[in-house]
Amino acid sequence: MVGGTADPYVDKPLKITDFVRYQGASGDFNPMHHDHQRAVAAGFDQPFAVGMYAAGVMGGYAAEWLGPNNIRRFRVRFAEQAWPGDVLTFTGRIVDVRESEVGREVDVELAATRQTGSVHIHGWATFAVPGGES
């Protein structure tokens, strides 16, 4: 039903180790995410989170909520950097339910919010709803 929400998921504090693990799995070895000297030389106070790490957590969060076999579309927009020590809270809300040529679909808005209250990434997804559930 429109306005329905998922239970929030609060992730553990971000660590550079998380960034390195993601980089190893993804093949994205940008040193801004793990090398303190390179990050500082580029004008940052320290290495910062790999945005796709949080996007992956967000995708898993949404799939856990509405079913991994039901996802039809997923996209994110990066809003601001996250840093080691930040704690991200993932939230989701149903914004539309409609009938389509393939059955009922729901659109959800997602967010990964830092402990500061600011949003790290915004997300949007469309899910099929088996059996007319919403």
Sequence and secondary structure as in RCSB ss.txt:
>XXXX:A:sequence
MVGGTADPYVDKPLKITDFVRYQGASGDFNPMHHDHQRAVAAGFDQPFAVGMYAAGVMGGYAAEWLGPNNIRRFR
VRFAEQAWPGDVLTFTGRIVDVRESEVGREVDVELAATRQTGSVHIHGWATFAVPGGES
>XXXX:A:secstr
 TT B   EE     HHHHHHHHHHHT   GGGT HHHHHHTT SS    HHHHHHHHHHHHHHHH TTTEEEEE
EEE S   TT   EEEEEEEEEEEETTEEEEEEEEEEE TTS EEEEEEEEEE GGG  
